Amino acid sequence: MPCQLLVRRLLVRCLLASAAIVTPAITPAQEPAVQNPAAPKTDSSPGAQALPVDLYEARKVSVKEGDATVEFAYRLLAPEPAATTGDGARHPLVVFLHGAGERGSDNVAQLKYLPAWLAEPENRRRHPAFVLAPQCRMDERWVDVSWADGSSTPQPPTPTTDLAAAIAAIDAVVAREAVDPARIYLTGLSMGGYGTWDLAARSPGRFAAVMPICGGGDERVAARLAGLPIWCFHGDADKAVPVGRSREMIAAVRRSGGRPIYSELAGVGHDSWTPAYRDGFVLDWLFSQRK
């Protein structure tokens, strides 16, 4: 690893660890600032973002739904060949849970936003990694809750079928690819932000860090997340998912002894993922985490 990158990662880890210690209250001004909060918004209309379909291998996984077996599609980006040389070379795995607008069965729409951005040449050079992008079925959800609700509902004992398929995809990739088990990261936006909180609480020992964006979770299980590095983002002008959902989860994790980072973006609506994911400082933080 180049010396400059190593030093930057160490600085990121130290600075953010300190920030988490000295911010017991949820006061946005006290949280580490996103470096480019004015990043341009990405048009959410079909075709607005060029999707790197050729870089992501199409794969499938099957799970049980009642008495039936259901097949799910997902996509996987592998590190460039130049990054995989050497005996025993292993790389991080980023698991991305998309939002409601990317549901379907085309196995393409879920490549919007973070999967497309992580496939850019600079990010592939800076952060060689596997990127897993499962796709939720149309009209289904990662978590069976209403996104607009101002308060949470108890987490059910088992995940939804679609989240179970995402878990099966993670298992398949880890079993087949040279994934570093100490560097598996989970993130998602909107509906995927809910999925991120839910999956992290179900399997906290699996992930090195989680980054839920404009979602919400079940505060009753927040103690399970206390040992996880978490950086959560939400815009204070979000009209789709109440910002209180993120505030309440962060408060619950802190009450349980955790030290999550929370960045509430002033004047930002539902699209808090663009200023988060498009900030190199944020990605450096994510990739610096390891179990």
C-alpha positions in Angstrom: 0.0 0.0 0.0 1.5 3.4 -0.9 2.8 5.3 2.1 0.6 8.4 1.5 -2.6 6.3 1.4 -1.7 4.4 4.5 -1.0 7.7 6.4 -4.4 9.1 5.1 -6.3 6.0 6.3 -4.7 6.2 9.7 -5.6 9.9 10.0 -9.2 9.2 9.0 -9.5 6.4 11.6 -8.0 8.5 14.4 -10.0 11.7 13.6 -13.3 9.9 13.3 -12.8 7.7 16.3 -12.1 10.9 18.3 -15.2 12.6 16.8 -17.4 9.6 17.9 -16.1 9.9 21.5 -16.8 13.6 21.9 -20.3 13.7 20.4 -22.6 12.0 22.8 -25.6 14.2 21.7 -27.1 14.2 18.2 -26.0 17.7 17.2 -25.2 17.9 13.5 -22.8 20.8 13.9 -20.6 18.7 16.2 -20.3 15.8 13.7 -17.5 15.4 11.2 -18.4 17.4 8.1 -18.9 15.9 4.7 -16.3 17.6 2.6 -18.4 18.3 -0.4 -22.0 18.7 0.7 -22.8 20.7 -2.4 -22.0 17.9 -4.7 -24.3 17.9 -7.7 -27.4 15.8 -7.5 -27.7 12.8 -9.7 -30.8 12.7 -11.9 -33.0 9.8 -10.9 -34.8 9.5 -14.2 -34.2 6.3 -16.3 -31.0 6.5 -18.3 -29.7 9.5 -16.5 -26.6 7.6 -15.2 -24.5 5.4 -17.4 -24.5 2.0 -15.7 -21.3 -0.1 -15.9 -23.2 -3.3 -16.9 -20.2 -4.8 -18.7 -18.0 -4.5 -15.5 -20.5 -6.3 -13.3 -20.9 -10.1 -13.7 -24.5 -11.3 -13.6 -25.2 -14.0 -11.2 -28.1 -15.8 -9.5 -29.0 -17.3 -6.2 -32.1 -19.2 -5.0 -33.9 -19.1 -1.7 -37.0 -20.7 -0.2 -40.3 -18.7 0.0 -42.8 -20.9 1.7 -42.9 -24.1 -0.2 -41.5 -22.6 -3.4 -37.9 -21.9 -4.5 -37.4 -18.3 -5.8 -34.5 -17.3 -8.0 -32.9 -13.8 -7.5 -30.4 -12.0 -9.7 -27.5 -10.0 -8.5 -24.4 -8.3 -9.9 -20.7 -8.5 -8.8 -17.8 -6.3 -9.6 -14.4 -7.9 -9.1 -11.1 -6.0 -8.5 -9.1 -5.3 -11.6 -6.6 -8.1 -12.4 -3.7 -5.9 -11.6 -4.9 -5.7 -8.0 -5.3 -9.5 -7.6 -1.8 -10.5 -8.2 0.2 -12.3 -5.5 -0.4 -15.5 -3.5 -3.3 -15.2 -1.1 -4.4 -11.8 -2.3 -7.8 -10.9 -0.7 -10.0 -7.8 -1.1 -12.8 -6.1 0.7 -16.4 -6.8 -0.2 -18.9 -3.9 -0.4 -22.6 -5.0 -0.1 -25.0 -2.3 -1.5 -28.7 -2.4 -0.9 -30.5 -0.1 -3.4 -33.6 2.0 -3.0 -37.2 1.5 -4.0 -36.7 3.1 -7.4 -34.3 0.4 -8.5 -36.4 -2.6 -7.8 -37.2 -5.0 -10.6 -36.0 -8.1 -12.4 -33.7 -6.6 -15.1 -30.6 -7.1 -12.9 -29.4 -3.7 -14.0 -31.2 -0.9 -12.3 -29.5 -1.6 -8.9 -26.2 -0.5 -10.4 -27.2 3.2 -10.1 -25.3 5.4 -7.6 -22.7 3.7 -5.5 -22.1 0.6 -7.7 -21.6 2.8 -10.7 -19.3 5.2 -8.8 -17.2 2.4 -7.3 -16.7 1.1 -10.8 -15.0 4.4 -11.9 -11.3 4.0 -12.8 -10.1 6.2 -10.0 -12.1 4.4 -7.3 -11.1 1.0 -8.6 -7.4 2.0 -8.4 -7.8 3.6 -4.9 -10.1 1.0 -3.4 -9.7 -2.4 -5.1 -12.8 -4.4 -4.0 -15.6 -6.7 -4.8 -18.9 -4.9 -5.0 -22.1 -6.9 -4.6 -25.4 -5.4 -5.8 -28.5 -7.7 -5.3 -31.8 -6.6 -6.7 -35.1 -6.6 -4.7 -38.2 -7.7 -6.6 -40.7 -5.1 -7.8 -43.3 -4.2 -5.1 -41.2 -6.1 -2.4 -38.9 -4.6 0.2 -35.7 -5.4 2.0 -37.6 -4.7 5.3 -41.4 -4.9 5.5 -42.1 -1.5 7.0 -43.5 1.8 5.8 -40.7 4.2 5.0 -42.8 7.2 5.8 -43.6 6.1 9.4 -42.3 8.4 12.1 -41.7 5.6 14.5 -40.3 2.1 14.3 -42.0 -1.3 14.5 -40.4 -4.4 16.1 -38.0 -6.3 14.0 -39.5 -9.7 13.0 -37.5 -12.9 13.8 -36.7 -13.7 10.2 -35.7 -11.4 7.3 -37.9 -10.8 4.3 -37.4 -13.2 1.4 -35.6 -10.5 -0.6 -33.2 -9.7 2.3 -32.7 -13.4 2.7 -31.7 -13.5 -1.0 -29.2 -10.8 -0.4 -27.7 -12.8 2.5 -27.5 -15.8 0.3 -25.7 -13.8 -2.3 -23.2 -12.6 0.3 -22.6 -16.2 1.4 -22.1 -17.3 -2.2 -19.6 -14.5 -3.0 -17.6 -15.1 0.2 -17.4 -18.8 -0.5 -16.4 -18.4 -4.2 -14.2 -15.3 -4.3 -11.0 -14.1 -2.6 -12.9 -11.9 -0.1 -11.1 -10.6 3.0 -13.5 -11.6 5.8 -12.2 -8.8 8.0 -13.3 -6.2 5.5 -16.9 -6.8 4.5 -18.9 -3.5 4.4 -22.6 -2.9 4.3 -24.4 0.2 3.0 -27.7 1.2 1.4 -29.9 4.1 0.7 -33.5 4.8 1.4 -35.3 1.4 1.3 -31.7 0.1 1.3 -30.9 2.2 4.4 -33.7 0.3 6.2 -32.2 -2.9 4.9 -28.7 -1.9 6.1 -29.9 -1.3 9.7 -31.9 -4.5 9.7 -29.2 -6.8 8.2 -26.5 -5.3 10.4 -28.6 -6.0 13.5 -29.1 -9.6 12.4 -25.5 -10.3 11.6 -23.3 -7.7 13.4 -20.3 -10.0 13.5 -20.2 -10.3 9.8 -19.4 -6.6 8.9 -16.4 -4.4 9.5 -18.5 -1.2 9.1 -22.0 -0.2 8.0 -23.2 3.0 6.4 -27.0 3.4 6.4 -28.2 6.4 4.4 -31.7 8.1 4.8 -33.3 5.0 6.3 -34.4 3.8 9.7 -34.3 0.7 12.0 -35.6 -0.9 15.1 -34.2 0.8 18.2 -35.1 -2.3 20.3 -32.1 -4.2 18.8 -29.7 -1.3 18.9 -27.5 -3.0 21.5 -26.5 -5.5 18.8 -24.9 -2.7 16.9 -22.9 -1.1 19.7 -19.6 -2.7 18.6 -19.9 -1.8 14.9 -18.3 1.2 13.2 -21.3 3.1 11.8 -21.5 6.3 9.8 -25.1 7.4 9.1 -26.3 10.1 6.8 -29.6 11.9 6.5 -30.8 15.2 5.1 -32.8 17.4 7.5 -35.1 18.3 4.6 -36.0 14.7 3.7 -39.7 14.5 2.8 -39.6 10.7 1.9 -38.1 9.2 5.1 -38.4 11.2 8.3 -35.0 12.4 9.5 -36.1 11.3 13.0 -35.7 7.7 12.0 -31.9 8.1 11.7 -31.7 10.3 14.8 -33.5 7.8 16.9 -31.3 4.9 15.7 -28.2 6.8 16.4 -29.4 7.8 19.9 -30.3 4.2 20.7 -26.9 2.9 19.6 -25.2 5.5 21.7 -27.3 4.6 24.7 -26.1 1.0 24.3 -22.5 2.2 24.4 -21.8 2.5 20.7 -19.9 5.3 19.1 -21.6 5.8 15.7 -21.0 8.9 13.6 -24.0 10.8 12.4 -23.9 13.4 9.6 -27.2 15.3 9.2 -27.0 17.4 6.1 -28.6 20.8 6.4 -31.0 21.7 3.6 -30.6 18.4 1.9 -33.7 16.4 0.9 -34.0 12.7 0.2 -30.8 12.5 -1.8 -28.3 12.4 1.0 -26.5 9.6 -0.7 -24.8 11.7 -3.4 -22.9 14.0 -1.0 -22.0 11.0 1.1 -20.9 8.5 -1.5 -19.2 11.1 -3.8 -16.9 12.3 -0.9 -13.5 10.6 -1.1 -13.1 11.2 2.7 -16.2 9.1 3.4 -15.0 6.2 1.1 -11.6 6.4 2.7 -13.2 6.0 6.1 -15.3 3.0 5.0 -12.3 1.2 3.4 -10.1 1.9 6.4 -12.3 -0.2 8.7 -11.5 -3.8 9.5 -12.5 -6.3 12.2 
